[in-house]
Amino acid sequence: MTMTSTGVVHHPAIMASTYASILLLIWLWPLSSNAATLQPYSAQYATTVMGVGVTLERRLTVDDAGLYTLTNEGGVFLAQLKEVSRFSINEGQLHGKGFSYRLKGISRRERAVEFRPDEGTIRSLRKKRWTEHPWQPDILDRLSQQAQLRLSLMASDEPPISLAFNVIDGPRIKTRTLAFMGLATIEVEAGTFSTWHFKQVRENSERLSEIWVAPELDFLMVKTRHEEDGANVTIELKDSSLLLPSDH
C-alpha cells in the first residue's frame, strides 16, 4: 500500500465521515521549519497468505548521516519477500536514495528504483525492464510513500480531507490520492486504538485499498485492507517498539 510536495486540504470538521467528491482539489501544504521527523522503530504485522498466518517484520533505522532505511519482510512456505527503501528527510519531505523489492520462491519478482540527482534522472526496474525518468526531488517509491504519509499527518493538527503523493513504479509515475473517511476505533492484536481512516481514491475501478493509522503511535499503520478480483488481504498490527509498556 505521492505528489511533488505534500498535498493537503485541512478537513473543516474532524468528525466528518465522508468526503464530498473523489475529485477533491489538492492544495500544496506548506510545512514549517520545525517539521516532524521519524524515530526509529520496529513493528510486527499479521496477515494471511494461502490460508496460512504470516508475520511481516517492519523496521525503520537512521544512521549518523541522517540516512533512513525502511525494511519490510516476511515469508511463507518457499516464498520470501523483502523490500527496502532508503531516504533522507528535509523539512517534512522525503528524498529518495534507493529502493529494492524481491520476491523469491515459485514466483520471482524484482523491482528497484535508483535516484540519481547528479545525473538528473530516476531509473526504475519493473518486469525485468529499466525505464528512465527526469529527476524530481520528491518522487516516492512504493514503500517510502508510507513514511511520507506519517510525516504529513504528524505536521497536521487535524485530519486533512485528502493527501496526494507521486509514486514511481517502472515506466509510470502515478499520483496516489488518499481521502479521509473519518475517525474509527480499531481493535487488533496490539491493542485498541483511535485511528484516522483513509481510502485510496480510484476512478472507474472496483479495487479497494484503505488504511487506519494511529495518532498516538505517530500515525503508524494499525490496519490496512485491499480488495481486488474477489481477493481480500488484511494486515493488522501485532506489536511495535512504539507501544508504551502499558499498551502490551
For each residue, the residues with C-beta under 8 A, 3 or more apart:
1: 146 200 209 211 224 226
2: 138 139 140 144 145 148 164 165 166 167 175 176
3: 6 7 26 138 163 164 165 166 175
4: 136 138 166
5: 28 29 93 138
6: 3 28 29 31 92 93 148 151 152 155 163 165
7: 3 26 27 28 29 162 163 164 165
8: 26 27 29 152 156 160 161 162 163
9: 24 25 26 27 160 161 162
10: 156 158 160 161
11: 14 16 158 159 160 161 180
12: 16 161
13: 16
14: 11 158 159 183
15: 182 183
16: 11 12 13 19 180 182
17: 181 182 183
18: 181 182
19: 16 22 24 161 162 179 180 181
20: 24
21: 24
22: 19 179 201 203
23:
24: 9 19 20 21 161 162 177 179 201
25: 9
26: 3 7 8 9 162 164 177
27: 7 8 9
28: 5 6 7
29: 5 6 7 8 152 155 156 160
30:
31: 6 35 91 92 93 155
32: 35 91 92 155
33: 91
34:
35: 31 32 91 92 93 151 155
36: 92 151 154 155 218
37: 89 151
38: 60 62 68 89 147 150 151 218
39: 60 218 242
40: 59 60 61 62
41: 59 60 220 240 241 242
42: 57 58 59 60 240 241
43: 57 58 59 220 237 239 240 241 242
44: 55 56 57 58 237 238 239 240
45: 55 56 58 221 235 236 237 238
46: 53 54 55 56 189 235 236 237 238
47: 53 54 56 74 233 234 235 236
48: 51 52 53 54 233 234
49: 52 54 76 79
50: 76 77
51: 48
52: 48 49 76 77
53: 46 47 48
54: 46 47 48 49 74 75 76
55: 44 45 46 74 238
56: 44 45 46 47 72 73 74 235
57: 42 43 44 71 72 73 74
58: 42 43 44 45 70 71 72
59: 40 41 42 43 69 70 71
60: 38 39 40 41 42 68 69 70 71 147
61: 40 68 69 71
62: 38 40 66 67 68 69
63: 66 67 69
64:
65:
66: 62 63 88 89
67: 62 63 86 87 88 97
68: 38 60 61 62 86 87 88 89 147
69: 59 60 61 62 63 84 85 86
70: 58 59 60 84 85 86 87 143 144 146 147
71: 57 58 59 60 61 82 83 84
72: 56 57 58 81 82 83 84 143
73: 56 57 80 81 82 83
74: 47 54 55 56 57 80 81
75: 54 79 80 81
76: 49 50 52 54 79
77: 50 52 105
78: 105 106
79: 49 75 76 103 104 105 106 107
80: 73 74 75 103 104 105
81: 72 73 74 75 101 102 103 104
82: 71 72 73 100 101 102
83: 71 72 73 99 100 101 102 142 143
84: 69 70 71 72 98 99 100 143
85: 69 70 96 98 99 141 142 143 144 147
86: 67 68 69 70 96 97 98 99
87: 67 68 70 94 95 96 97 144 147
88: 66 67 68 94 95 97
89: 37 38 66 68 92 93 94 95 151
90: 93 95
91: 31 32 33 35
92: 6 31 32 35 36 89 151 152 155
93: 5 6 31 35 89 90 137 138 148 151
94: 87 88 89 138 140 144 147 148 151
95: 87 88 89 90 115 137 138
96: 85 86 87 99 113 115 122 139 140 141 144
97: 67 86 87 88 115
98: 84 85 86 112 113 114 115
99: 83 84 85 86 96 111 112 113 141 142 143 144
100: 82 83 84 110 111 112
101: 81 82 83 109 110 111 112 142 143
102: 81 82 83 109 110
103: 79 80 81 107 108 109 110
104: 79 80 81 108
105: 77 78 79 80 108
106: 78 79
107: 79 103
108: 103 104 105
109: 101 102 103
110: 100 101 102 103 125 128
111: 99 100 101 124 125 126 142 169 170
112: 98 99 100 101 124 125
113: 96 98 99 122 123 124 125 141 168
114: 98 122 123 124
115: 95 96 97 98 122 135 139
116: 119 120 121 122 123 135
117: 120 135 137
118:
119: 116 135
120: 116 117 134 135
121: 116 132 133 134 135
122: 96 113 114 115 116 132 133 134 135 136 139 168
123: 113 114 116 130 131 132 133
124: 111 112 113 114 130 131 132 133 168 169 170 171
125: 110 111 112 113 128 129 130 170
126: 111 129 131 169 170 171
127: 170
128: 110 125
129: 125 126 170 171
130: 123 124 125
131: 123 124 126 170 171
132: 121 122 123 124
133: 121 122 123 124 136 139 168 173
134: 120 121 122
135: 115 116 117 119 120 121 122
136: 4 122 133 139 166 173
137: 93 95 117
138: 2 3 4 5 93 94 95 166
139: 2 96 115 122 133 136 166 167 168 173
140: 2 94 96 144 145 148 165 166 167 168
141: 85 96 99 113 144 145 167 168 169
142: 83 85 99 101 111 145 167 169
143: 70 72 83 84 85 99 101 146 147
144: 2 70 85 87 94 96 99 140 141 147 148
145: 2 140 141 142 148 149 165 167 176
146: 1 70 143 149 150 221
147: 38 60 68 70 85 87 94 143 144 150 151
148: 2 6 93 94 140 144 145 151 152 165
149: 145 146 152 153 163 165 178 211 213 219
150: 38 146 147 153 154 213 218 219 220
151: 6 35 36 37 38 89 92 93 94 147 148 154 155
152: 6 8 29 92 148 149 155 156 160 163
153: 149 150 156 159 160 163 196 213 215 219
154: 36 150 151 218 219
155: 6 29 31 32 35 36 92 151 152
156: 8 10 29 152 153 159 160
157:
158: 10 11 14
159: 11 14 153 156 180 183 196
160: 8 9 10 11 29 152 153 156 163 180
161: 8 9 10 11 12 19 24 179 180
162: 7 8 9 19 24 26 177 178 179 180 201
163: 3 6 7 8 149 152 153 160 177 178 198
164: 2 3 7 26 175 176 177 178
165: 2 3 6 7 140 145 148 149 175 176
166: 2 3 4 136 138 139 140 173 174 175 176
167: 2 139 140 141 142 145 173 174 175 176
168: 113 122 124 133 139 140 141 172 173
169: 111 124 126 141 142 172 173 174
170: 111 124 125 126 127 129 131
171: 124 126 129 131
172: 168 169
173: 133 136 139 166 167 168 169
174: 166 167 169
175: 2 3 164 165 166 167
176: 2 145 164 165 166 167 200
177: 24 26 162 163 164 200 201
178: 149 162 163 164 198 199 200 201 211
179: 19 22 24 161 162 198 199 200 201
180: 11 16 19 159 160 161 162 196 197 198
181: 17 18 19 184 197 198 199 210
182: 15 16 17 18 197
183: 14 15 17 159 194 195 196 197
184: 181 194 195 196 197 212
185: 192 193 194 195
186: 192 193 195 212 214 222 223
187: 191 192 193
188: 191 192 193 222 223 236 237 238
189: 46 236 237 238 239
190: 193 222 236 237 238 239 240 243 247
191: 187 188 243 247 248
192: 185 186 187 188
193: 185 186 187 188 190 212 214 216 217 222
194: 183 184 185 214 215 216
195: 183 184 185 186 212 213 214 215 222 223
196: 153 159 180 183 184 212 213 215 219
197: 180 181 182 183 184 210 211 212
198: 163 178 179 180 181 210 211 212 213
199: 178 179 181 208 209 210 211
200: 1 176 177 178 179 208 209 210
201: 22 24 162 177 178 179
202: 205 207 209
203: 22
204:
205: 202
206: 228
207: 202 226 227 228
208: 199 200 225 226 227 228
209: 1 199 200 202 224 225 226 227
210: 181 197 198 199 200 224 225
211: 1 149 178 197 198 199 221 223 224 225
212: 184 186 193 195 196 197 198 221 222 223 224
213: 149 150 153 195 196 198 217 219 220 221 222
214: 186 193 194 195 217 219 220 222
215: 153 194 195 196 218 219
216: 193 194
217: 193 213 214 220 222 240 242 243
218: 36 38 39 150 154 215 242
219: 149 150 153 154 196 213 214 215
220: 41 43 150 213 214 217 237 240 242
221: 45 146 211 212 213 224 235 237
222: 186 188 190 193 195 212 213 214 217 236 237
223: 186 188 195 211 212 234 235 236 237
224: 1 209 210 211 212 221 234 235
225: 208 209 210 211 232 233 234 235
226: 1 207 208 209 232 233
227: 207 208 209 231 232 233
228: 206 207 208 231
229:
230:
231: 227 228
232: 225 226 227
233: 47 48 225 226 227
234: 47 48 223 224 225
235: 45 46 47 56 221 223 224 225
236: 45 46 47 188 189 190 222 223
237: 43 44 45 46 188 189 190 220 221 222 223 240
238: 44 45 46 55 188 189 190
239: 43 44 189 190 243 248
240: 41 42 43 44 190 217 220 237 243
241: 41 42 43
242: 39 41 43 217 218 220
243: 190 191 217 239 240 247 248
244: 247
245: 248
246:
247: 190 191 243 244
248: 191 239 243 245
